[in-house]
Amino acid sequence: MRQRSITVLCDNTALPGLSCEWGLAMAVDLGGEAGLWLWDTGQTALFAANAAKLGVDLAAARGLALSHGHYDHTGGVGALLAAGFRGGIHAHPGCTRERYAREPEGRPPRTVGPPRPLPEFHSAGPVTPLAPGLTLVTDIPRAPGSFQSVEGFSYDRGGQEPDHVPDDAFLALESTSGPVIILGCCHSGLGNSLAAARERLGLGRIHAVLGGLHLVKAGRSAVEETAQAVREFGVERLVIGHCTGPKRLPELAMLLPDTQVVPLASGFRIRF
């Protein structure tokens, strides 16, 4: 198996010389004929500018997979096409819907949906092989009582039709180090996501988890449940950022002394 690499093109924080925004985008290089794949596009064209600085040729990518239909993961699609990308786009069919998020202090809900219209894409789910060693998993089951970050989201401005983010997805990457799970926002909760990896893909011990955990507004019990999922699946490396929340990384590091807990950032690159 060839060496794999993941390069973070956009995150809420950045390494020196790069830019950041509230958003997420990554490049997954499978090597050989399997080539380069993209995971989300951040909120704006910022990820494309970072890609150029990092030597990542967006036009050469074989495909793009979208983790879900929120603006901070899909907003840069237009910039991707402008950069010459002509690969296939893969996403859950529900990612095109308009969506809203409740605002505090009586302010009107804000729009958090994708750019409209989204370019034509291939409908994905529940399990979609993208390339040898790379699989997209969506329609993630949620165990009763388990943590999931869906509060305050709706499909209508009045909040009458709740949005449980059914299009929430993750990538499963095969590597010589072991399975790697690449998250978007993990609205389903990490425990539910890793359980889906086990049930649908037959994965047991997980080498690494990268991405956002959407713990930024979650309570202590959600943080502890997330840590328990990391322990249950023997995760050795937890590389987290975006919607996880800056206070959560040190909390998880304290709860997980046997796991390497590392902050995500634009420009971060990891090889397996």
N, C-alpha and C positions, 0 to 999 in steps of 0.2 A: 504494500500500500504506500502511495506517495505521501510526502509530507503535506499537511494541510496548514493554511494560515487564515486568520481572521483579522481584518483591519477595521477599526472603528472610524467611520467617516464623519459621524456626527453624534454628539452627546451633549448633555447639559454643561459639561466642563471640557476643557481642552488642554492638551500639552502645549508647551511653548511654540509659537509660530503658527498655530492653527486657531480656528474659530469655533465657537460653540453657540448653541441655542437650545431651547426646550424642544428636543426632538431626538430621533435615533435613526442611524443608518449604518450598515456594515457591509463590507466586501468579504466574501468567503472564497478563497482560492483553493480549489480542489486539486490543482496540478494536472498536467497532461491534457488529454482530450476532454476531460470533464470540465476543465476551465474555470472561469470566474463567474460567481453568482453574487447577486446583490440582495440584501435584506433591508427593506424599508428605504425611505428617501428623506427622512427628516421633515422639517416644516417648510423650508425654503430651498433656494439654490445653494445654500451654504455648504451642504455635503459635497456638491460637485466641485466647489472651489478647494475644499480640503482634499478631495480625491486627486486633483491635479498636483497639489503640493506633495502628496504622498506617493506619487507615481502610479496611481491606480487608474487604468484606462477604462472609463465607464462604457465607451463604445464597444469594447471588446467583450463585455459581459454576455454570457450565454442567456441569462434570464434574471428576472427580478421576482422575489416573493414578498408579499405584503403580510405583515403580522396581524393587521386589522385596519378598519376604515376610519381611523382618527387622523386629524389634520397633521399632527406632529410626526406621523409615520408615512404619510402619503403626499404631503404638500410639495415635495420636490420632484414629483413625477414629470412635470413639464420640463424642468431643467434637465432631467435625465434624457428625455427625448431630444432636447436641443443639443445635448452633448454627443448625439449620434447613436445612442442606444437603439438597437433594432431587435433585441431579444424578446422572448416571450415573457408576459407578466402573468403571475399565478396568484390567485387570491380567492378567499371564500366569497360566494356570491352575495352575501349580506354586507360586504364592505362598501357598497355604493350608496347605502341609505343616508339620508340627512340625519344628523344627530345633534343633541344638545346636552349641555352640562349645567346643572343648577349652580347659581352664584350666591354667595352669602349676602347678608344685609339687605335683602329684598331687591337686589339688582336683577334685571331680566336675564334669563338663561342665555348663555353664549353658544354660538354654533361651533361644533367641534368635528364636523363631518369632513369628508375628503373633498378635493377639488372636483368640480362638476363641469363637464362629465369626465369620469375617469377614462383613460384609454381602454380600448378593447383588451380583455384579459381572459385567461383560461380559468374556468371555475375549478376550485380545489376543495378537497375534503372528502371524508374525514382524514384519509391518509393518501398523500400524493407523492410518489417518487419523482424527484426533480432531475437527479443525476446520480450516477453510481456513488453511493455513500452519503447522499443528501436527500432527506425526506421532509416534507411539510405535513404537519399534523394540526388539524383544527376540529371544530365541533367537540370541544373537550368536555367530558362529563364532569359535573360538579357534585361531589358527595354532600349529602344533607348536613348542614351545620358547619361545613368547612369554609375557610376564608376565601372570598372572591371579592375583587374590587370593582363593584358595579354600582354602588350607591350614588345617586344624583345624576345618572345618565338616563336619557330618554330619547325616543324617536320624534317626539313632538315638543314644540316650544312650551306648551302648558304642563309638561311632565306627567301626562295621563297614560302614556304608553312607555313603560320602563324598557330600557335597553340593557340587556344582560350581556352584551358584547359576545354573541355566539360565534362571531368570526375570529375571536382571539385565537392565535396560532403560535406554534413554535417550530423551529427547525431541529432535526436530529442529524448530527454529523458523525460519521464513522471516522475514527482515527486510530493510529497505532497506540495511542495512550489510553484509548477507551472511548465510549460514547460521550459526545459533547452536545448539550442542549443549548440552543440559541433562542432567547426570548425576545418578544417585543415589549409589551407592557405587562404581560402575565396577569391579565384581568381575571383569569380563571383561578388564580392562586397557584403557588408553586407545588403544593402537595397534589392538587388535582392534575396539574400538567405532567409531573413526573409519573403519577399513576397511569396516565394515558400513554406515556412512553413505554411503560412496562406492559400494559395490557394490549396495546396495539402493535408494538414493535418488538416485544419480547426482551426489552432492555432490563438489566438488573442494576448493577453498580454503575453509577454515572461518574465519569472522570471530571467533567467541568460543566458549569452553568454560567452563561453570559447573558447580560441584558438588563432590562428593567423589571422590578418586582412589584411596582405600584403600591408601595408601603408608605408613601409620603404622608398620607392622612390616616393611616391605619393605627389601631391601638396596639398595646403591648401583646395581647393574646395573638394577634396576627403575626407579629414578629416572632414570637415563640413557636407558633405553628410552622412558620417558614423554616426556622432553624431545625425543627424536628424532621421536616421533609429532607433537608440536607443530610442530616445524620442517618435517616432511614435508608437513603439511596447511596450512602458512602461517598458523597461528593467531595472531591479533593480540592478543587479550585472553584471559588465563587467570585466571579468578576461582574460587579454590579454598578449601575448608575442610572441615568435618566430619571424615571419616575420613582425610583426606590426611596429617595429622600436622603439628604446628606447626613442626617442624624442616625439613620438606620445602619449604615455600614459599621460604625464602631460598636453598635449594639449587637449586631450579628457576629462580629469578630469576637466579642466577649462570650457570646453563647456557643461559639464554635471554635474552641481552641485547637482542634485537630484539623481544621479546614483553612486553607489559604484564602483569605478574604481580601480582594483587590478592587480598587476603584476603577470604574470605566472612565474613558475620556476620549475625545476626538484625538486621533493619532495613535491610540493604543494598538499594538499589534502583538498577537500571540500565535505561536506555532505549535503544532501537535505532530 
